[in-house]
Amino acid sequence: MMTEFYALPNTEHFWHWPTLIHFFLVAMAGGAAVITTIALLTKHPKVRTYALVTMVLIVLDLITLWIESPARFRFTHVWIFLSFAPAAPIWLGAWGLSVSLVASFFVWLQKGPRALWATLLIIGSALALVYPGLALAANINRPLWTPVVLILFPLTGMLTVISIAHLLKQDWAKRWIAPLSLASVAMVIVYLAGLAMGGTEARMAFDYLMGHGGLLFALGLVLMAIVPVIRRVPVVAALVPLAGATIIRSLIVEVGQIQFFGF
Amino acid sequence: MSRMAMAIDLAACVGCAACSVACKHENEVPIGVNRLWIRNTTIGTFPNLVTEFRPEQCLHCENPPCVPVCPTGCCFVRADGIVDIEPMKCIGCSACIAACPYDARYMHPDGYVSKCDFCKHRVAKGELPACVTTCPTLCRSFGDLDDPNSDVSIALRGARRVDLLRPGLGTGPKLYYLNAPAKFGLVGEEGQRSS
């Protein structure tokens, strides 16, 4: 079979490196919002600090989103909040981050009804954490964005933020790193197995992933898998899973933009 | 209500790309992106060769996956079934580009997503899309699917075979390929026939 084109289909990558930064920051922001929620519910003494960190991360993420948008000087982003599009993962994510930002602000101020902020944070942080995986899995035409990312992305998102918390010497974080790392490794294996043992398109996608970052993917997997072995070295135990989770997430977003239509 | 659709007779298409040039000119499509392109595929072994010239563009799906993922509602289905974009509401998030199974959408240099709109400005004046008007072999038919006397309805009724692109995805394309030259239908779509 030989294929030629007159003019080309629009197969260029549509998400570039700023999007990868956004996926990293939104994992941190969503994870931080979850931690703030838990801290608020358990009356943790550092809840104000966590709320402040959540706000900073959300603002940084929103700035990244604004910078990467080709429409940033048309300020059309306001339409997200003037529309009702609950089937759109980006709409859900935008509202999740915004609600988390507002609730975190009042938690930091220690003003207003605590029960309301807790409720808003539970909803907002959950949306912010799950939305990146949802934004990928919604595209059934892109075989590398399988439904497994719906679980893999929140897991690695929490691993990312827990690693940072461990790096910042938050005692409670230490005990969560190994379980989260191993759960993430398990989901990555499920993800790869699903591709390798799937249909024709899934197997093509598996080969494509291995050919366009397979070594890096393996490195990410190994970095998360060795966490139980190195957990006694604090800084390394935080940086290694952080790097592993970020590599895996970035590769799935970047390489996953392929679809095999017409190949 | 109407359902505007297009049919392309692949037995008549010679791959001259006049439609692609007309589209580029009519809609001032920027360099490096396209609303319409021709996929020219040859299969078989000499002397048993089959060549398929397949023009591709937005298929104006009945269940367009690009519409529900749009967070601002800028991507929508018009009352006449044309899948359209309102540029001033587009935030350039590319969610619709990701969702399109046909690579039909692109980012316009002015910061909004664009694609084929069946030349809606011409349709509004009662004219045919530029690609239909310019085709020298008259392989394209355009019109309302709900009107049994429209060009597209007549072409569909008269075809010996009708194929869709990626029918397994359930998008319900309203761009129909008629009389594909290969025995199994569209090249690369084997086993996906839904007509």
Contacts between the chains, C-beta under 8 A, distances in Angstrom:
chain1	res1	chain2	res2	distance
A	1	B	41	6.3
A	1	B	42	7.2
A	1	B	43	4.9
A	1	B	187	7.2
A	2	B	41	7.0
A	2	B	42	4.9
A	3	B	39	6.4
A	3	B	40	6.9
A	3	B	41	4.6
A	3	B	42	8.0
A	4	B	40	4.6
A	4	B	41	7.9
A	5	B	37	5.8
A	5	B	38	6.6
A	5	B	39	6.0
A	5	B	40	6.8
A	6	B	15	6.8
A	6	B	17	4.0
A	6	B	20	5.9
A	6	B	37	6.4
A	6	B	38	4.1
A	6	B	40	6.9
A	7	B	17	7.0
A	7	B	20	4.8
A	7	B	24	7.7
A	7	B	34	4.3
A	7	B	36	6.9
A	7	B	37	3.8
A	7	B	38	6.8
A	8	B	34	6.2
A	8	B	37	5.8
A	9	B	34	7.2
A	9	B	37	5.6
A	9	B	39	7.7
A	9	B	56	6.4
A	9	B	102	7.7
A	9	B	103	4.0
A	9	B	104	7.7
A	10	B	33	5.8
A	10	B	34	6.7
A	10	B	97	7.3
A	10	B	103	4.9
A	10	B	104	6.9
A	10	B	105	6.2
A	10	B	106	4.2
A	11	B	103	5.1
A	12	B	106	7.9
A	14	B	94	4.0
A	14	B	97	4.3
A	14	B	98	6.2
A	14	B	107	6.9
A	15	B	94	6.1
A	15	B	98	7.6
A	69	B	91	5.8
A	69	B	92	5.0
A	69	B	93	7.0
A	69	B	111	7.5
A	70	B	92	3.9
A	70	B	107	6.0
A	70	B	111	3.7
A	70	B	112	7.6
A	71	B	90	6.2
A	71	B	91	5.1
A	71	B	92	4.2
A	71	B	111	4.1
A	71	B	112	6.3
A	72	B	111	7.7
A	73	B	111	7.9
A	74	B	88	7.3
A	74	B	111	6.3
A	76	B	72	6.9
A	76	B	74	7.9
A	76	B	88	6.6
A	76	B	89	5.9
A	76	B	90	6.3
A	76	B	91	4.9
A	77	B	91	5.1
A	79	B	72	3.7
A	79	B	73	7.1
A	79	B	74	6.9
A	79	B	89	4.7
A	79	B	91	6.8
A	80	B	71	5.1
A	80	B	72	5.6
A	80	B	91	6.8
A	82	B	72	7.9
A	83	B	71	7.0
A	83	B	72	5.1
A	83	B	73	4.3
A	83	B	89	8.0
A	84	B	73	7.9
A	85	B	68	7.5
A	85	B	70	6.5
A	85	B	71	5.4
A	85	B	72	7.1
A	85	B	73	5.8
A	87	B	68	4.0
A	87	B	69	7.2
A	88	B	68	6.4
A	88	B	69	5.1
A	88	B	70	5.9
A	88	B	71	4.3
A	88	B	95	6.8
A	89	B	69	6.8
A	89	B	95	7.4
A	90	B	69	7.4
A	90	B	71	4.0
A	90	B	93	5.4
A	90	B	95	5.4
A	91	B	71	3.8
A	91	B	72	7.8
A	94	B	71	6.4
A	135	B	95	6.9
A	138	B	69	5.6
A	138	B	95	8.0
A	138	B	99	6.7
A	139	B	65	7.6
A	139	B	69	7.8
A	139	B	98	4.9
A	139	B	99	5.2
A	140	B	65	7.4
A	140	B	169	6.7
A	141	B	65	7.1
A	141	B	99	7.1
A	141	B	100	7.4
A	141	B	101	3.7
A	141	B	166	7.7
A	141	B	169	6.4
A	142	B	98	6.7
A	257	B	98	7.3
A	259	B	101	6.8
A	259	B	103	7.4
A	261	B	101	6.1
A	261	B	102	6.4
A	261	B	103	6.4
A	261	B	165	7.9
A	261	B	166	6.6
A	262	B	39	6.2
A	262	B	56	8.0
A	262	B	188	5.4
A	263	B	188	7.3
